[in-house]
Amino acid sequence: MTSENRVAVITGAASGIGRALAVHYAGRGVKSVIGTFTGDPHDPERTLHLVEEAGGEAVIHEVDVRTTASVEAFAQRAIDEYGRLDYAVANAGILRNSPLQKLTDQRWQDMLDVDLTGVLRTLRAGAARMGGGGAMVAVSSIAGGVYGWEEHAHYAAAKAGVLGLVRSVAVELGPRQIRANAVIPGLIETPQSLDPVNSLGPEGLQRAGKDIPWGRVGRPSEVASVIGFLTSDEAVYITGQALIVDGGLTVKMRA
C-alpha cells in the first residue's frame, strides 16, 4: 500500500501513536509535518530520526492546538514545505484525572480546548488546504467513544464529541471528495496510558492486558497502520466512520 508524494500533518507526533504514524507514512512515501508542543517532554527529533531511518522525509513544527493561528500555520507549513496537503491527523491530546466534585469549569474547558476543539481546529485548517482525494482522521478513545471512565468525565466527553464532529465533517466535505474518519484506540501502550497518576500506569496496563482477548495491550504502530489505511486510496469510499482498535476488548462478554 503506497501513497507516493502525498503529504500529511500530524499533531502530537513527538511520541506514541503520532510518532508511529509518521514512521508508518515514511515507509509509504508520505512526507509528514511532525506536530510537537513545547510543553511535551518527548523529543520530536527522535521521531524525525526514525522517519529518516525508514527512508522518509519530514519536518518538525511547533503547534499549540489551543490556538487557531498556531494550527493554521501548522497546516500551512505543509504547503510551504512540500507544496500540498493530503492528510490531516488530529492526534494531540491530554489526559487528566479529576473526580466530578473537583472538576472545575476551568479543568473542563482546558480539556475540551485540546481534545475536542483542538481536533476541530486541525480538521478545519486541513480542509481549507486540501483538494479532492484528501483525508482526515481524528483520534478518539474507548473512554467516551465506547465506555465511560470514572474521574475522567471531561476526557470522555471530549472523545465522544470527536465522533459527532467527524460524522458531521464527513457529510459536509463529501461533495468535495474529502473524507473524515475516526479511530477509537483501546488500551494502547503510550506515554499517556503509562502515566500512573492520570491513567493506568505500567502495572495497570499489564493487568488490563490479561483481560483482552488478544492477550495484551496494543502498540502504537497497530493504531498507526489503521490510520494509514483510512487515509489511503484503499479506503476511498469510507467516510464518517469510527474504527475500534482494541484487540477485542469491547466485544468480550464479562461474567
Beta strands, then each sheet from edge to edge (+ up, - down):
strand 1: 7-10
strand 2: 31-36
strand 3: 58-62
strand 4: 87-90
strand 5: 135-139
strand 6: 179-185
strand 7: 242-245
sheet 1: 3+ 2+ 1+ 4+ 5+ 6+ 7+
end
